[in-house]
C-alpha cells in the first residue's frame, strides 16, 4: 500500500489515480465518522462528498503540520459540524464534552471491585469480574459481532462515540483525536475510558443474554 505522504506527492502532481486511491482508502472511515455527527445515511453521505471536494480544493494549501490523515479527518469534522448547523441540530463540542464529563460518575460499578481494607482492594471481586466473551469461530459469528459492536458504539453519547470511533475503530492516536475534536488530552482519555467501559457493559449484557 502506498503511504499517505507518497499519495500526497502524486496528488500534487495532478495524478487522478492517486485521488481515487485516497478515496478508496478513506471512504468507509469518513462515512463511519460522519455518522457520529449525522444520523441519517443520506446526510452522512452528503457530508463525505462535500469533504472530498474540500480536500481536493485545499490540497495545494496543505502545510503538512499534521499527517494527511489527521488533516482530512479535521476537514470532515468541520464539514459535519457545518451540516449540523444548517440542519439546526448541532451542539458545540465543548458543550457535549462538558455534559458527558459532568459529575464524578464511575465508569464501572464500584461494587464489582474488592472493598477498601481488603488485601486486594480495587481488584475485581469474584462475582464482579468481567465475563469472558466468546471468540467468533466463523464468518457468520464475526459478522454478528461486528453488528453488535456497531450497535453498541451507536448507543454511546456523541463525544464518546466520536472518540472511540477515531481511536479504536480508525486507529488514530490520542493526540490525533485531540487535534481533530479540539479537546484536551485529559478529556480525550476520560471520554475514551468511559466509552470503553460502556461498550464492555453492553457486550457483557448481550453475551449474557445470548447464553440464557
N, C-alpha and C positions, 0 to 999 in steps of 0.2 A: 504494500500500500504506500502510495506517495505521501510523504509528510506534508503537514499543512503549510510549512514555510516554502516548500518546493511548489506546492499548488499556487501559493501567493505570487511567486515569481512568474509562473506561467500565466496566471490571470492578468498580471500587469503587462504581460507581453501580448495580451489580446487572444489568448488561447481559449476558444469556446469549449473545447473538450474538458479543459480544467474546471470550468464553471459547472459543467454537467457532473463531473466527478465530485465537486464540492457539494452540490445539491443532493446527489445520491448518498453521500456520506452523512449529511446532517438533517435531511428532510424529516425522517422519523423522529429524531431528537427534538427538532424545532416544534413539531406538532405536539409531542408529549408535554413540552414546557408551555406551549401556548394554551393547552387545555387546562393548565393550573390557573390561568387568568380568565379564559373564555370557555364557558362550559359547553356551549353548543359547538358541534363539529364544524358546521359551515363557517361560523365566526372564527374559529381557530385556524381553519384553512385559509381564510382571508388574511388573517394576521401573518401567517407564514409566507403567503405570496407577497404581501407588502414588504416583509422583512427582506426577502431575496432581492427585491427591487432596490431597497435602500442600501443593502450590502453592495450590490453591483455599482450603484452611483457613488458610494462613499469610498470604495476601494482605493482610488488614487490619493485620498487624503489620510489613509490609514498609516499612522506613525509608528506602529509596532511597539507601543509602550506596554502592551499586554499581548498575549497569544492571539492568533487569529480566531481561535475558538471562543475565547472569552469575549473578544470584541464583538463577534457576531451574536453571541447569546445576549450581550448587553443591548444590542440593537433590537433583538427580538423582544426583550422585556419592555423596552421603551415603546415599541410599536403596539404591544399588547396593552400597555397602560393607556396609550392614546385611544385605542379602540374602546377600552372600558369607559374612558371619559366621554367619548362620543355617544356611548350607549347609556350614560348616566348611571352606571352601576359599579364604578371603581371606588376603591378605598385606598388612600395613600399607604405605601408600605410601612411607614413609620407608625401609623395607626394600627395596622394589622399586627406588627411585631409587639407593640405596647400591649395590645389586647391579649395576645397569646402568651405573653410573659407575665401578665398581671397575676399577683398573688404568688405565694410560695407553695404551689401545688406539687406534691411529689409525683414523679413520672411513673413510679411503681408503688403499689400499696405497701406501706411500711410494715404491715402485718405479715408480709411474706418473708421478712428477714428475722434473724435471731435478735432478741432484745438486748438493750444495754445491760451490762452485768454478766452476760454470758461470755464464756471464753472466746467464742467465735462470733461475737456481736457484729451485726452488719452483714453477715453471710446469709445465704439462702437458708430458710428453715426446711425441714424435711417435707412438709406439706406445701410450702410456698415456692419450691424450686420450679423453674420453667419446665414445661412438658417438652420432651424431645419431639421434633417434627419428623414425620416420615419422609424418607428420601424418595422422590419420584422415580419410578422404575421404567416407565415408558413414555413415549411422546404424548399420549393422551393425558397421563398424570402430570407431565411437565406443563402441558397447555392449561390444565386445570389450576395448577399452582400459579402460573402467570396471571390467569384471570382473577384469582383470589387476591394476589398482591396488588394488581391494578385497582381492584375494588377497594382494598384497604387504603391505598395511597389516596384515592379519590375521596375517601371519607375524612381525611385529615383537614384541620384548619388551613386556610390558604397559605400562610407563610411557612408552616411546617411542611405542607405539601410541596411547595416550591424548593425548599432547601433539601429535602430528601430526594426529590427528583434530580436536582442538579448534582448532588454529591453521591448518592447511592445508585441511582439509575444511570445517569450520564457519566459518572466517574470523574467529575470535576473536583479540584482540591477545595478545601475550606476557604482559602484565600480567593480563589476564583469565584466561588459562590458569594463571598462578601462583596467583591467588586461588582458583580452582576446585580445583586439585590440591593446594594447600597446600605449594608448593615455592618455592625462591628463584629469582630471575631468572637467576642463573648456571646453576643446574641445568636450568632450562627451556631455555635457549639450547643447552647441551651436548646434552641429550636430543633436541632438535629437529634439531640438526646431525647427530647420529648416525642419527636416524630417516631424514632425507632422504638421507643417504649410502647407507644400506642399501636404500632404495627405488630409488635410481638404479642401484645394483648389480643389484637384482632385475630392473629393466626392461631394463638392458643385456643381462643373461643371456637374458631372454625374447626380446627382439627379435633378439639374435644367433642364437638357435636357430631363430627363425622365418625367418631369411634363408638358413639352410643348405639 
